């Protein structure tokens, strides 16, 4: 049986820069390890979150596991105050898409410094 905790592996060109980006959005570092001269960092929205990202150096993974699909996954976060989060990201100069309404949900996307896009949904209040 699977547990409720999920780790999503993100392959990035610059692990420290990626960590700094996610920390600027309020994510916390759960674990930091060194593996064959490269950092592997586990982050999460909160220390108690069930979803964790594990950031791996893209070049390292391509060299050691060329069979791995290193494309960014399609991830959608949820936010109870989606417009407040949108404003927070705008203030932090994060690249943002437009807020759209789909039914009773608002949705927007944002990009990390490497151009990977993530989506956010929340109630339209």
N, C-alpha and C positions, 0 to 999 in steps of 0.2 A: 504494500500500500504506500502511496506517495504521501509525503507530509505537506503541510500548508506553506512551508517556506520554499521560496523559489529564487534561484540565482540565474541571472541573465548575463552571459559573457559578452562584453563589448571589447572589440579589438580596435585599439587607437594608436595613432602615430606617436603621441607624446603623453605617456601616462601621467607625469606630474601636472601637466597643463590640463588634462582631462579631470584629474582629481580636483584641482583648483576651481575649474568651472562648476562641477557638481556641488562642491562645498559652497560656492557663492550663491547657489540656489537653496542652500539649507541642508544638503545631504551631509551625513556624518561618515567618517571612516570607521569601518567595523574591524578590518584586519589589513595589515600591510606585511607582505612577505617579499623576500628576494629569491629569485629562481634563476640560476645560471646567469647572473649578472643583470637581470632585469627585474623591475618591480611588478608585483601583482597586488592590486589594491581592491578590496571589497568595500563597497559603499552602499548606503541605504538612505531613504528619506528620513528615517528616524532609527534609533537603536533598536526599537521594538518592531520595525516593519517586517512583513513577511516577504517582501520583494527586495532582493539585493542585486546590485550590479557588481560584476567582477571585471575589473579593467586589466586587460592584457596588452602588451606591446605587440602591435600588428606585425612588425618585421620579424620578431622572435617567433611568433606563431607560424607565419608563412615559411620560415626557415626550418622549423622543427616539426610542423604538422601541415604540410602543403595540401593535404586532403580536406582540411577544415574550411568550411564556407565562412569567410570573414566579413561578409556583408552585415551591416547594422540591422538588427531585428526591428520590426514594427512594434513599438511599445506605446500604449496609451495609458497615461496616468489619470487618476480622478482627483478632483479638488472640490471641496464643499463651497469655497468662495473663489470660483473660477475667475471672476473679473478682478478680484483683489490679487490673485496670483499673476494674472496677465499684466497688471500695473507694476507689480514687483519685478517681473522679468523685464518689462520695458525700462524701468528705472535702472536695472542692471545692464542695460544695453545688449540684451540677448536678442538675436534675430528672431522675429515673430511673424507668424502668419495672421491673417484676419480672423476675428472671432465670428463664427457662423452658428446659426441656430438650426438644430435638427430635432424637430419635435419639441420636447421639453428639456432638451440638453443643449448647452453651449459647448462648442468645440473649437480649439485652435491648435496650431503646431508651433514648435520652436526648434531652433537648430543649435547644436553644440559648436564649439570652435572649429571642428573638423568637417562641418557640413552635414552631419547626421541629424535627421529630423525625428522628433518625438511629438506625440499628440497628448492633449489634455482635454478631458470632458468634465462637465459639472452641471448642476441644475441651473435652469434659466431664471430661477426665483420669480 
